C-alpha cells in the first residue's frame, strides 16, 4: 500500500525531496550530536533548507492547482469547483485530510528549519533538539508521499478513461464555505507546529539528564516559553473561531456542544495552560523540575491525539467530514511522540529525580501548595475531557456495549474542579500580596458564600442540570446545585488578581514590567468573565419555534405572514421569500473556448451567433467565430446572427479530417434563449439559498429583524444557515429557519450573556499578546 | 513528604477513581440486542422489529440517530421522556438505527434515504412507508405525527 499509491507527479516529487532532505538533516544532526562534531553543518543547513523549501513549494503548487482548477489532481477535484470565489478556492487546499497535513508539515518544516538556521541555539543538546524536530517533519513528509495530495485522477479513480479531465470539480464541503473556516485551519496548524520545538526540547532535556550531560533546556527556555505562549494564543483563537462558526453556520445548538472535536482541542489547550503555569514557576524557582519540561514535551503528542480524534473516524463528530484513511501515519506519530514524551520523564521521575530540599516547617496552605492546586486542577480538567473521549471507545472495544457520554459528563465533573480552581487562584493572588491572614480569611468567607450559593436557586433554570433518578449519584448531586455558586468564586478570583496587580505595579517604574503584569491580569479577568458567561449561557437559553405555511407565495402577496409563536411571547412576521441559486446559468455557461477545452457530454454554452448555415437539413449557428456551433436538433430553436444566446445541449465533435475540428452543441427551443431571457429551468444551481425576510416581535416591540437563509447544496447531506443575530449587552436573540417545501420552520433562541463569552475571550487573547510582547522586552533588559 | 507531593498522590488516586466510576456509570446506549434512546428500549435489527410488529399488529417507528447529534439529545431528553409521547409510542414497535454504525439496519437506512440525524420513519410490518419526519420538530408536532401515523395504519 505504501508505495503503490505513489504516482510520480511534480507535487509528489517535491514531497519525496522533502522526505529525503528532512530525514538526511535529522540523521546528520543526530550524528553531530553523538559525535560532537560541527563539520557537517553546511550539509545540514542545505538539507534542512531544501526540506522546508520543498514543502513550501509543494503547498504553493497545490494552492496554485486549486486556484486554476487543475482537475487532473484528484484531491483538487474533490475539494473545489469552478463556482467558488477565489478565497474558497485558496482555502480548499487545506479543506480535507491530505492538504491539511501538508499545511501542517509545511509550517512544521519552517519552524524546525528556522531553529537550525538561527544562530541563537548553540550547545551540544541543540543538535538533538533540531534532529528531533526534523524527524517529525520527516514523518509528516513520508506520510504525504504515501498518501499524496497530488494523486492524479486516473490513479485515484481507476475507472476513468485515460486522459480524461473532469470539466468541473466536485465542490468544497458547504460547511467550509465560511470566512471563519477559511482562517481556522491555518491558525490551528500554526499553533500545532509551534509545539514541535517544545516537544523536541523536553525530550532532549531528559535524554541529557540520563546521559549526565549539560542540558540545553535552560538556554532554550526563554525561546520555548515564547513558542508555547504563541501556540496557546493561536490555539485559543482557533477554538474561538471554531465556536463562532458553529454558532453562525451549524445552527445546531450554539458555540459549544462537547462534540468530540471540540473536546479534543480543549485537551491540549488545558494542558498548555497547565504547562505554562508550571514553567512560570520553574523559571523563577526551579520547582516542577520534571513536570515543566515533561508537560512542554507532551503538548505535541496531545495535539496529535486531537488530530487522531478528528481524522481517524473512530470518534464520530461533526468534523468527520475531514476523516480519511491516513489514520496509520497519524497513529504512528502519536505512538512515537507520545511514548517518548511520557516514558522519559516518567522514568526519570521514578529512577533519578531527587527531591529538592524543602523547609520542614512549611505550612500546608503555602503559596506554593496553592499554586500547585491550580496546576493539578488544569491537569484534572484535561483528563476529564480526554477520558470522556476515550472511555466510550475503550468500553465499546472491550464489551461491544455502546455508552453515551452526554454533556453532563463534561459539565458536571468539571464544574467542581473549576470552582476549586477559581478559589485557589484567588487565594494565590492574595497570598502573593503578602497579607496571609487576610487572604485566608477572605477565601474562607468566599468558600462559605459559594457553598450557600450552591443551594439557592430562584428558579429551576438555576440548577446545573436536570438529572433523572437513573443518573449516576454524582450527576444527581452536582446537577442539583445552583449555578449561583459560580459567582462568588469568579468575582473573588477577578478581585484577587486585580489586587495583586495593583500591589505589584504600584511604585515600579519599569514599563515593560507593568505591561507584563497588565497582560497577566487581563488573562485572569478574562477567564473569570468567560467562566461565568459559559456557565449561564446554556442554562438560561430559551428556544421557541413555529411552523409557517405558504411561505413561497409571500412575495406575491401584499399581506405578510404573521403568526404567534407557541409557548412564547413572540410573533413572527415574514414579508418576503426568495430562492437564490448559485451559480446562475449566466455564470455557469461556458464560452466557446471553454467548451473546446473541457470534455463533457452536455454543455451550457454562451456566445454571440456570428454565422448561420444549414447542414443536411439541420440549421446550425456559429458562436463567436469559433469552432463551436449550435445545431437545431428538432427545429424549435431559432438562430439570428448578432444575438447573444445561452444554450444547453449534447456535445458532438465532428472530425472533418482537417486541422480545425468543429464541435456541435445540439440544442432546441426550450434549451436555448437570448442573454436577456436564458433557459433558467434547464440549469440546476450548485446551491440554492432560501432567503426569508423576518421580523420578530415580543409583544409590540421588535426584537429582531433581517434576512435569514438556509442554503441547500446539490449532493450534500447538510444544509447551512445564515441566522439573524440581534446582539445586546444582556445576550443574543438568534433567529434561524429551515425551509420545508412551501413551508418554513422558524426558531427563536435566546442566549443570555453570549457576548460576555466573546468579551472574556478577547480579554484573554489581549492579555496573552501583551504578556508575550512585554515579556520579550522585560527579558532584554 | 511535602504537602504538594501528598496532594499530587491524592489527586492521582482521585482521578483514577473518577475514571473507573464515570466509565461504569455512563448510561448504556446499546448492547447486543437493544438500544436505549431516551430511556426506551429500541430494537436494532429491522427484521426482528418487523416480525414483532407483525405479531403484535403494530406499526414500526424507525429512528435514525447518532451519538453526536444534539437534536437527538433533545428528542431523548424532552420527547421520549414525555408521558403523552410514551403513551402513543406504546402502540408502536420501536426500531433505532445508529447512522454511524447501522449494523443490520444498513439497507433500511438506504431505502429510507436516511442521510443525517435525526430522522423518523413510520412504516407497517410489510415495510410500507406511512410517513417520514426529517430533522427536529417540536414535541406537539411530533405527537401529532405519531397519532396520525396510527390513524392511517388503522384505516
Contacts between the chains, C-beta under 8 A, distances in Angstrom:
chain1	res1	chain2	res2	distance
A	252	B	70	5.3
A	252	B	71	7.2
A	253	B	70	4.3
A	253	B	71	7.8
A	257	B	70	5.2
A	259	B	68	5.7
A	260	B	68	6.8
A	316	B	66	6.0
A	316	B	67	5.6
A	316	B	68	5.2
A	316	B	100	4.6
A	317	B	68	5.0
A	318	B	68	6.3
A	355	B	2	7.4
A	355	B	5	7.8
A	358	B	2	5.1
A	362	B	2	7.0
A	362	B	3	7.0
A	364	B	3	5.1
A	366	B	3	7.2
A	368	B	4	6.6
A	369	B	3	4.7
A	369	B	4	5.6
A	369	B	7	6.8
A	372	B	4	4.6
A	372	B	7	6.3
A	372	B	8	7.5
A	373	B	7	6.9
A	376	B	7	6.8
A	376	B	8	6.6
A	376	B	11	4.9
A	379	B	11	7.9
A	380	B	11	6.4
A	380	B	14	8.0
A	380	B	15	6.0
A	383	B	15	5.6
A	383	B	18	7.9
A	383	B	19	7.7
A	384	B	18	7.3
A	387	B	18	7.6
A	387	B	19	5.4
A	387	B	22	6.7
A	387	B	23	7.7
A	388	B	22	7.8
A	391	B	19	7.2
A	391	B	22	6.9
A	391	B	23	4.3
A	391	B	26	7.2
A	392	B	26	7.1
A	392	B	67	7.8
A	394	B	23	7.4
A	395	B	23	6.1
A	395	B	26	7.7
A	400	B	31	7.3
A	400	B	32	6.1
A	401	B	28	5.8
A	401	B	30	7.2
A	401	B	31	4.9
A	401	B	32	7.9
A	402	B	28	7.3
A	402	B	29	4.4
A	402	B	30	4.4
A	402	B	31	7.7
A	402	B	35	7.4
A	402	B	67	7.6
A	402	B	98	7.6
A	402	B	101	7.9
A	403	B	23	7.9
A	403	B	26	4.0
A	403	B	27	6.5
A	403	B	28	5.5
A	403	B	29	5.8
A	404	B	26	6.4
A	404	B	27	5.2
A	404	B	28	7.8
A	404	B	29	4.6
A	404	B	67	6.6
A	405	B	26	6.1
A	405	B	67	7.9
A	406	B	27	7.5
A	406	B	73	6.9
A	407	B	73	7.8
A	409	B	22	6.4
A	409	B	26	7.1
A	413	B	18	6.9
A	413	B	22	6.8
A	466	B	77	7.9
A	468	B	39	7.6
A	468	B	81	7.6
A	470	B	27	7.4
A	470	B	39	7.0
A	471	B	27	7.5
A	472	B	21	7.6
A	472	B	22	7.7
A	472	B	25	3.5
A	472	B	26	8.0
A	473	B	25	7.9
A	474	B	21	7.4
A	474	B	22	8.0
A	474	B	25	7.3
A	475	B	25	7.9
A	545	B	138	6.0
A	547	B	141	6.9
A	566	B	138	7.6
A	566	B	140	7.4
A	717	B	115	4.5
A	717	B	116	5.0
A	718	B	116	6.2
A	738	B	135	6.8
A	745	B	137	7.7
